[in-house]
Amino acid sequence: MTIDDCRSAAEQQPTPIGVAVVEHEGWYLVGIRNSDGPLAGYAEFPGGKCEPAESPRECAIRECLEETGLLVEPVELLLRTTFVYPHATVDLNFWQCRLAAPRDIADDHQGFRWIAAGALGDMNFPEANAPLLERLCT
């Protein structure tokens, strides 16, 4: 990565990202990023890039359903932050979510699993998640 690469990432229009921080009885839904993309191997909450004309709130709902099969309801915006990675500048919107309907919850949802709130700090999340983790772990 060159200085020009970093400069060009910093000059990009931020990509809006909707993230579902799904909490259920003190447990959070967390997965590990695939090895074929940016930030491979890092822990993540369900989420992704917003579609054109889609709000980050709507994106968090859609991405969680696509990635985990769980329908969620956003409760509140926990954190919005812009972060510059070498590969992209992102506008992260972390939405606190709850399950939309009571149901049996399996331990594994397409690679996502339930992690106790106290264990979140031990996981390897991307740097941009640090302020959110600080809030969730206190």
N, C-alpha and C positions, 0 to 999 in steps of 0.2 A: 504494500500500500504506500503510495507516494503522498507528499503534502498536497499535490494537486487533487488527488482522489479525495482526500479528507475535505479540502476546500470545496470541491464540487458537491459533496454530500451536505455540507453545511449550508450551501447556497440554494439547495433544492427547496421547493415548496413542501412543507411537511405532509406526509401521507397520513390521513386520518385512520385511526385504529380504534375499534370497539373491543373492549375486554370485559368478559363476564367473571366477576369474582364471586363464585357461587359458594355460599356458606350454608351448612345444614348442621345444626346442633353442635357447633364448635369445630366442625371439620370443613375443609376447603377442597374443591375439585381442582386437581393439578395434574398436568401431563409433562412429558419430556419431548422437546422439539426433535423432529426428524433429522437424520444425519445428512440430508440432501439439500439443506438450505442455510440461510444465515442463522447464526446463533445456535447451531446444531448442538444437541445434547443438553441444552439449558432447560430448566424447569419453566413451565408457562401455565397461565390460566387460559381457559378457552377464549379465543378471540382471533381477530384478523382485520384485514383491510376493508374499509367501507366501500360498498358499491356506489356508483354514481347516484346522487340524490338520496342516499341512505344516511340517516343520522348515526352517530356512534352508539347511541342507545339501541336503535334497531339492529345495528350490526352485531352488538354483543349478544342479543337474543338469537339472531340467525346463526352466528358462528357457534354458539354453544350447542344449539340443536344439531347442526351439521357435524360437529366434532364429537359430541358425547351422546346424542340422542335424547338429551334432557331439555324440556321446555322450561324456561326460567322467566321470572318477572323482575325487572330492574327496580330497586328500592331507592337508591340514591347514587349520585356521582361521587365516588370516593376521592378521586384525584384526576386532574387533567394536567398533563405535562408534555412539553416538547423535548425530544432528546435526539441528539445527533450521533448516529452510529457511522462507522466508515462506509457502510453499504447504503444507508438511507437516513433521512430525517423523518421522525415519526411524531405525530400528535396523538399521544396515548390518552385514552378515555377509559378509566377503570370504573366499572359499574358494579356496586354491591348488588347481588342478585339472590333471590330465593327460588326454590322450586315452585313452579306454577301450580302443581297439583300434588297432593299426597300420593305416594306410590312406593313400592319396594325399591330400594336403591342398591344396585349391585356394586361390588367392590371395584369393578373395572369397566370403564366406558370407553372403548376404542383407544386404550392406552392411558386414559385419565383415571385417577384413583383419588380416594378421599384421604387427605392428610390432616392430622391434628394441627390446630392453630399454633401450638407451641413448637411444632417441628418445621414450620415454614422457614424459619431463619437458618435452618441447617441445610436447606436445599440451594442448589446453584441456579439462581434466577439471573436474568440479564441485569446489567447495571441500572437501567432505567426504572426497574421495579423497586429499588432500595427505599424510596420514601413511602411507598405503599406498604412494603413489608414491615417497616418501622412502625407504621400505624396499626397494622393487623396484629403484630406480635407484642404490643404493649397492653 
